[in-house]
Amino acid sequence: MKVRLIRNATLVVEYAGKKFLVDPFLAEKGTLPPFPALTKNEQYNPLVHLPISLDDLIKDVDAIIVTHLHYDHFDEAAKEVLPKNVKMFVQNEEDATEIKKAGFQDIEVLSESTSFEGIQLVKTKGAHGRGEILSLVGVVCGVVFKHPDEKTLYVAGDTVWYEDVQEEIETHQPEIIVVNGGDVQLTEGGSLVMGKDDIYEVHKAAPNAMIVSVHMEAVNHWTLSRAELKSFLNEKGITSNVLVPDDGESYTF
């Protein structure tokens, strides 16, 4: 497989001969309003440009996976430029209804036994924060990719570390895990995605897995930088276990 970070949580996953686009956040730099950030950073989003052209990104995409509908995972630009007949997987009927309004025609709700071109796609649980904030930010999901000719890939999505993530790891035994790091936080409510300690917990739960941390330095409410995470990984002695890609960087597994 080949996993490429585009920007934020947007990934291109080439898996068992198929090209998946995950969580397309395609707006031009600085064209969307800031989230109310803990850091009081009021820069408009995205903070950075896409590292490749939209044409190159969209070319030959076989399917799109949208883990939830926050605009930094599926935005108006994505609605405008993505082909309306492309296969799209979403987490529930509510998201499917919203995406249909944008004109997309081939939408399927993920389950624990979804199949696409011989690839098993398993919807996984996630918690987009802890405590009271969960009632405000809504539900999210991740997805596990399985195929006889590939290693098992777990894209955790917008989740913090908690017992259900550990359960997903124990159940599926993924060899590659993509986590949304960056420790994004609003003005109240704490972490909405994984911080460095969460990522360390993922490593302890899957010590033989390769972890890739994305969702970093692309939206205004990030609080964990790539440099800080790399320093933490070095302190823990796990730099060879956790990859911290730059936008546009790819890995083959």
N, C-alpha and C positions, 0 to 999 in steps of 0.2 A: 504494500500500500504506500501511497504518498499522501502526506498531510501538509498542507500549506496554509499558514496564517496569512490572511489578507489584511484585515484590520479589525481591532476590537474582538468580537467573537466570530467574525466572518471567516469561514474556512472553506477551502477546496479539498475535498477528500476523494482521492482516486483509489477505489477499492474493488477488487475482483473485476477489473475491466470497466467499471462504471465511474462516472464523475458526478459527485454530489457537491452541491453548494449549500453550506450550512449558515443560517442566520444572516441573510444578506442585508448589510447596512451600507448603503451605496451613495449616500448624499455627498455633495461636494463639501470640502472643508469649510467650517464656520457658517453653515447655512441653517442650522437648527438651534433652538434655544437651549440654554444650559439647564441641567438638572440642578435643583436646590442643594448645593454641595456642602458637606461638612467643612471643607477647606475654604469655603467662601470664594472658590474659583468660579468666576462668572463668565469664563470664555464660552463662546458659542461652539457647538458640536457639529461635526467631528473635529477633534483637535488637529488631525493630520489628514493629508491627502491619501487617496487610494494608491497603492504602490504599482498597480497595473491599470490598463485601460478597461473600461466596462466591456468593450467588445471581446477582449482577451479573456476576461473573467467569465463571461456568459457563454462563450463559444463551447459547443459540444457538451453542455451540461445535461445529464440524464435525469436528474431529480434534485429537488430543493427540499431541505428540511428546515422548518421554522419551529424553534423550541418554545417560543412565546412571542407576544406581539408588542413588547416594548420597542420604542422606535429605534433603539440602538441595536436591534436584532432583525427588524423588518420595518423599513421606512417607506415614505412616499416615493422616493427615488426607485426603490426596488419594485414597488407596484407599477411604476411607469415603464421601466426598461426591461423587466424580465418577460420572457415569452409567456403568453397567457395559456398556452396549451402544454406547458411543461408539467411533469408529474411533481406534485407537491405533497409533502407529509407534514401534518400538524399534530398538536397534542390532544385536541378535543374538538367536539362539535361546535363549541362557541367560537373558537379560532377559525374553524373551517367556514363558518357563516360569514365572519368578517372578511376573510380573504376572498370568498366568492363575490362579495360586493365590489371588489377591485377587478373583477372580470376573469379570474383564474378558473379554469374549467375542469382540471383533473386533480382533485384534492382527496387525500385519504387520511383518516385519523389513525395515528400509530397505536399499536397494541403491543402485547408481549409476544405476538407471533406474526408480525407483519413480514411479508416476503416481497422482494423486488428483484426481478431478474436473477433469482437464485441466491440472493443475499438476504439474510435474516436481519430485520431491524426490530429491536426491542425497546419499547418506551421505558424509560427509567424515572424514578422519583427524584424530586429535588425540592429544596426549601430556599426560597429567594430571600434569606434573612432569618432572623430569630425573633420570637416573641410577637408583640403587637403589630410590628411592621408587616407581618405576613398577610394580615387582612387587607392591607392597602396595596401591596405590590402584585397580588394575584398569584395564580398557579403557574408553574413552569415544568419543564421536563428535560431529560437528557435522552440519549439514544446509544444503544450498543449495536455494533456491526459485527456480524458473524458470517463466515464462509469457510468451507473446507480448505481452500487454498490460501487463506489469509490468517494472520494473527487476529485475535479478538480486540476490537477497538471500542473504548468507552468514552463518548463525548458527554461529559457530565452536565454541561449547561450552566445556567445561572443558579448555582447552589452554593451554600456554605457546607462545611463538613458537619455531618450529623449521622445518626444511626442508620438512616435509610441508604446513605451513600456507602457506608461500610457494608450494608447488606447486599447492595448491588455488586460491589467488588467481590464479596464472598460467593455470590451466586454465579457470576459470569467469569470470574478469574481473568480479567482483561490483561493483555500483555502491553497494550498502549492505552494511556489514559490522558485525555485532554481536559484540563480544568480551566475554569474562568477565574483567573487571579485578578490582581489589581486592587482588591479590597475596597471596592467602590462603596461609598457611604453618602447618604443624604444628611441633611442638617440634624435629623433625629433618627434613632432606630438602630444604629450600629451597622455592621457589615452586611452587605447584600450578596456578595460573592466571596470566594475564598481569599483569605489573607495568607501570610507566610506560615502561620501555625497550622491553618487548615491544610495547606499543601503538604506540610510535614506529616500530618495525620494520614493523608492519602498514601504517602510513601510508606509509612509504618504498616498500613493495612495491605499494601501491595509492594513489598520490598523488591520484587524482581521485575516489576513493571517499569516501563519508560513513561515518565510523566511529562506532558507539554503544557506549560502555563501560557494562556492567552488572555484576551480582554484586559490589556494593560496600556495605559498612557494614551488612550484614544477618545475618552469621554471625560468631561470636566470633573466628575466626582470620584476619580481614582485617587487613592491614597498610598498605594504601594507601587513603587517604581521598579523597573527591571533591575536597576543597579542595586537597590536595597534587597530585592529578592535574591539576586546572585550572591550578594555578600552573606546573606543568611544561609543559603545553601552551602556556601564554602565553610561557614562555621560548623554546620552540621555534618560536613563531610559527604554530601550527597550531590555534588555538582554533576557527577556522571549519570545520575538517576533522573534529574529534572532538567528539561530543556526550556530555555526562555527565548523564544524566537523574536527577531525583529519583524516588523511588517513586511510581508512579501517573502519571508524565508520559508523553506520547505524541508521536510525530512522524509526519507524513504525507510520503511521498516519491512 
